[in-house]
Amino acid sequence: MGYHIFMRASMFTIKASDVPMARAALRSARPDLPHNSLDDALAALGWEITFSPEGDVDGIDFVGEKYRADEDPLLAIAPFVEDGSYIEMQGEGGEMWRWAFRDGRLYELEAEIIWSETEIAAPVLTGKP
């Protein structure tokens, strides 16, 4: 059982100088996790991060399958995530949301999809030359 979710898109950055503080914040929030590194701790929760050559976290991917309060670790590290970062998710029922980072806080934005109609004009064959 459980609710399946997957990541649709992301833009996610933690500066190299903030990685140790993000790791400490996550350790404080979740002492049960492995804390050899930030990526080890997040991997235990179904998140995979990538690093730039300079040591910045420059990407995140959800590699888990089911929802299990997946925003909780993100809330812990939010003060260290660069403004404008986001993670866009979709649930098995089609609903979409985005976790956005701004001013050291985590926000959840719900998607509203509006379908609009545009006629695609095609020539009508009348049989006349």
Beta strands, then each sheet from edge to edge (+ up, - down):
strand 1: 5-11
strand 2: 47-51
strand 3: 57-62
strand 4: 86-91
strand 5: 96-102
strand 6: 105-110
sheet 1: 1+ 4- 5+ 6-
sheet 2: 2+ 3-
end
